[in-house]
Amino acid sequence: MSGRITSSEVAKRAGVSQSAVSRVFTPGASASAKTVEKVRRIADEMGYRPNFIARAMVSGKSRIIGLVVAYLENQFYPEALEKLSNALQEKGYHVLIFMAGKDNASIEHVIEEILDYQVDGIVTASVAMSSTLANRCRAAGVPMVLFNRSQDDTGMSAVTSDNHAGGQKIAQHLLATGHQRIGYIAGWEGASTQRDREAGFRAGLNAAGVALHAREIGNFTMNGATEAARRMFAHSPPDAVFVANDHMALAVMDTLRFELGLTIPDDVSVIGYDDVPAAAWPAYNLSTVRQPANRMVAETVAILMAQIENKTEAPRRVEIDGPLVLRRSVRRVRRSET
């Protein structure tokens, strides 16, 4: 057969109604196993493919979720976004990934482009959203959930690990193992993850009457982290450093060991945040706070599905506690003073 095959032609060949064909190719719709087997077999023979764009125009639902990311260098995101895409596909949704920069102009352009696709929902990861853009999505009737980011706007749903608690855990552990000159290498200052991790870390130090010994900024990049480590260890080096994420912490460890000739953890302890796969590699054995990606994905999908089904569903802010994972990059016993 030549030309595009229609659902009515498949229905006629299969001896069923056109609505039956539509149900077979609609995720979650009801159709008997016998009908599904017959219709799909005939559709394959005829080369039929459902027209999801046409269906979206009729139903008002595209079954497409727009996923916005700013960068994928951080190992946490590719793995987490794969889990997120799989979870949405299990719900019968297709995922379109859009790359955006960190600046508001770039994000605004991407959001406008996403809305042109008539998506049913939006998930943003590693990007900050302004209240203006959030209101634009609400006005279009498109629910949005921030993944691994939060905003001060309580009208936006967000799912994160408990970054403040994670920072506190790190401070408490470094103090408990006898560290006294404790440094911090910050991420990008505009990120809520950076802000909350540092706030928790400082709160943990302050509760023990300990001041932060040194602070530098790595902007969540490996090059930035390398430069930050060089500056931090040029004068009065710390005996421990918390790096705001593992992506930077790995670069810091390489710089300390191979460029500055320091031994980890004998000369300095290093601890990160995320628990990316490389953190467990024998070459690093990085102590870190694990972000509970599976639970974060499940909560994100649950919130998004609820808001798609019910436009009046209230926004939700979810923070999920993650464990401190201890490996060999942090000194585990208190070192006696000489």
Residue pairs with C-beta under 8 A, 6 or more apart in sequence:
1 46
1 47
5 43
5 46
5 47
5 48
5 49
6 48
7 18
7 21
7 22
7 48
7 50
8 18
9 46
9 48
10 21
10 39
10 42
10 43
10 46
10 48
11 17
11 18
11 20
11 21
13 42
13 46
14 20
14 21
14 38
14 39
14 42
16 35
16 38
16 39
20 31
20 35
20 39
21 39
21 43
22 29
22 50
22 55
23 29
23 30
23 31
24 31
24 35
24 36
24 39
24 40
24 43
25 43
25 50
26 55
27 63
27 91
27 92
28 92
31 39
42 48
52 62
52 63
52 94
53 62
56 62
56 63
56 64
56 118
61 120
62 117
62 118
62 119
62 120
63 92
63 93
63 94
63 120
64 93
64 94
64 95
64 96
64 117
64 118
64 119
64 120
65 88
65 93
65 94
65 95
65 96
65 119
65 120
65 121
65 122
65 123
65 304
66 96
66 98
66 114
66 117
66 119
66 121
66 122
66 123
67 81
67 84
67 85
67 95
67 96
67 97
67 98
67 122
67 123
67 124
67 125
68 98
68 99
68 100
68 107
68 110
68 111
68 114
68 122
68 123
68 124
68 125
68 127
69 77
69 81
69 97
69 98
69 99
69 100
69 124
69 125
69 126
69 127
70 99
70 100
70 101
70 102
70 125
70 126
70 127
71 77
71 126
72 78
72 81
73 221
73 222
73 247
74 126
74 220
74 245
74 246
74 247
74 274
74 276
75 246
75 247
75 274
75 276
75 277
75 278
76 148
76 245
76 246
76 247
76 274
76 276
76 291
76 293
77 125
77 126
77 148
79 276
79 277
79 293
80 125
80 147
80 148
80 291
80 293
80 296
80 297
81 97
81 125
83 293
83 294
83 297
84 95
84 123
84 125
84 147
84 297
84 300
84 301
85 95
87 297
87 298
87 301
88 94
88 95
88 301
88 304
89 95
91 301
91 305
93 120
93 121
96 114
96 117
96 119
98 110
98 113
98 114
99 110
100 106
100 107
100 109
100 110
100 127
101 107
102 127
102 128
102 188
102 190
104 130
104 133
107 127
107 128
107 129
107 130
107 133
108 130
108 133
111 122
111 133
111 136
111 137
112 136
114 122
115 136
115 137
115 140
115 142
119 142
120 142
120 308
121 142
121 143
121 144
121 145
121 304
121 307
121 308
122 137
122 142
122 143
122 144
122 145
123 144
123 145
123 146
123 147
123 300
123 304
124 144
124 145
124 146
124 147
124 149
125 146
125 147
125 148
125 149
126 148
126 149
126 191
127 149
128 149
128 151
128 190
128 191
128 192
129 144
129 146
129 149
129 151
129 153
129 156
131 151
131 153
131 155
134 144
134 151
134 153
134 155
134 156
135 155
137 143
137 144
138 155
141 311
143 157
143 304
143 307
143 308
143 311
143 313
144 156
144 157
145 157
145 158
145 159
145 300
145 303
145 304
145 307
146 156
146 157
146 158
146 159
146 160
147 158
147 159
147 296
147 300
148 159
148 160
148 161
148 193
148 291
148 296
149 158
149 160
149 191
149 192
149 193
150 156
150 158
150 160
150 192
150 196
150 317
151 158
151 192
154 315
154 317
155 315
156 315
157 303
157 304
157 307
157 315
157 316
157 317
158 317
158 318
159 296
159 299
159 300
159 303
159 318
159 320
160 192
160 193
160 196
160 296
160 318
160 319
160 320
161 289
161 291
161 292
161 296
161 319
161 320
161 321
161 322
162 319
162 320
162 321
162 322
163 192
163 193
163 196
163 197
163 200
163 273
163 319
164 196
164 197
164 199
164 200
164 203
165 200
165 319
165 321
166 197
166 200
166 273
166 289
166 321
166 322
166 324
167 196
167 197
167 198
167 199
167 200
167 201
167 202
167 203
167 204
167 242
168 200
168 201
168 203
168 204
169 200
169 204
169 289
169 324
170 201
170 204
170 242
170 271
170 273
170 289
170 324
171 182
171 200
171 201
171 202
171 203
171 204
171 205
171 208
171 242
172 204
172 208
173 271
173 324
173 326
173 330
174 182
174 240
174 242
174 269
174 271
174 330
175 182
175 204
175 205
175 208
175 210
176 334
177 269
177 330
177 331
177 332
177 333
177 334
178 331
178 333
178 334
178 335
179 239
179 240
179 269
179 331
180 210
180 213
180 239
181 213
181 214
181 236
181 237
181 238
181 239
181 240
182 205
182 210
182 212
182 213
182 238
182 239
182 240
182 241
182 242
183 212
183 213
183 214
183 215
183 216
183 232
183 238
183 240
183 241
183 242
184 198
184 201
184 212
184 214
184 215
184 216
184 241
184 242
184 243
184 244
185 215
185 216
185 217
185 218
185 225
185 228
185 229
185 232
185 241
185 242
185 243
185 244
185 248
185 252
186 194
186 198
186 215
186 216
186 217
186 218
186 244
187 193
187 194
187 197
187 217
187 218
187 219
187 220
187 244
187 245
187 248
188 194
188 219
188 220
189 195
189 217
191 220
193 244
193 245
194 220
194 244
197 244
197 273
198 244
201 242
202 212
205 211
205 212
213 236
213 238
214 232
214 236
214 237
214 238
214 241
216 228
216 229
216 231
216 232
217 224
217 228
218 224
218 225
218 227
218 228
218 243
218 244
218 248
218 251
218 252
220 244
220 245
220 247
220 248
221 247
221 248
222 247
222 248
222 250
222 251
223 251
224 248
225 243
225 247
225 248
225 249
225 251
225 252
225 255
226 251
226 252
226 254
226 255
228 248
228 252
229 241
229 251
229 252
229 255
229 256
229 260
230 255
230 259
230 260
232 238
232 241
233 256
233 260
233 262
233 268
237 268
238 268
239 267
239 268
239 269
240 268
240 269
240 270
240 271
240 330
240 331
241 252
241 268
241 269
241 270
241 271
242 271
242 272
242 273
243 249
243 252
243 270
243 271
243 272
243 273
244 272
244 273
245 272
245 273
245 274
246 272
246 273
246 274
246 275
246 276
246 278
246 279
246 286
246 288
247 274
247 276
248 272
249 270
249 271
249 272
249 273
249 279
249 286
249 288
250 272
250 278
250 279
250 284
250 286
252 270
253 264
253 270
253 284
253 286
253 329
256 262
256 264
256 267
256 268
256 270
257 263
257 264
262 268
264 270
264 329
265 328
265 329
265 330
265 331
266 331
269 287
269 329
269 330
269 331
270 286
270 287
270 329
270 330
271 286
271 287
271 288
271 329
271 330
272 279
272 286
272 287
272 288
272 289
273 288
273 289
273 291
274 288
274 289
274 290
274 291
275 288
275 289
275 290
275 291
275 322
275 325
278 284
278 286
279 285
279 286
279 288
279 325
279 327
280 286
280 327
284 327
284 329
285 327
285 328
285 329
286 327
286 329
287 324
287 325
287 326
287 327
287 328
287 329
287 330
288 324
288 325
288 327
289 322
289 323
289 324
289 325
290 322
290 323
290 324
290 325
291 322
292 320
292 321
292 322
295 320
296 320
299 318
299 320
303 316
303 318
306 313
307 313
326 332
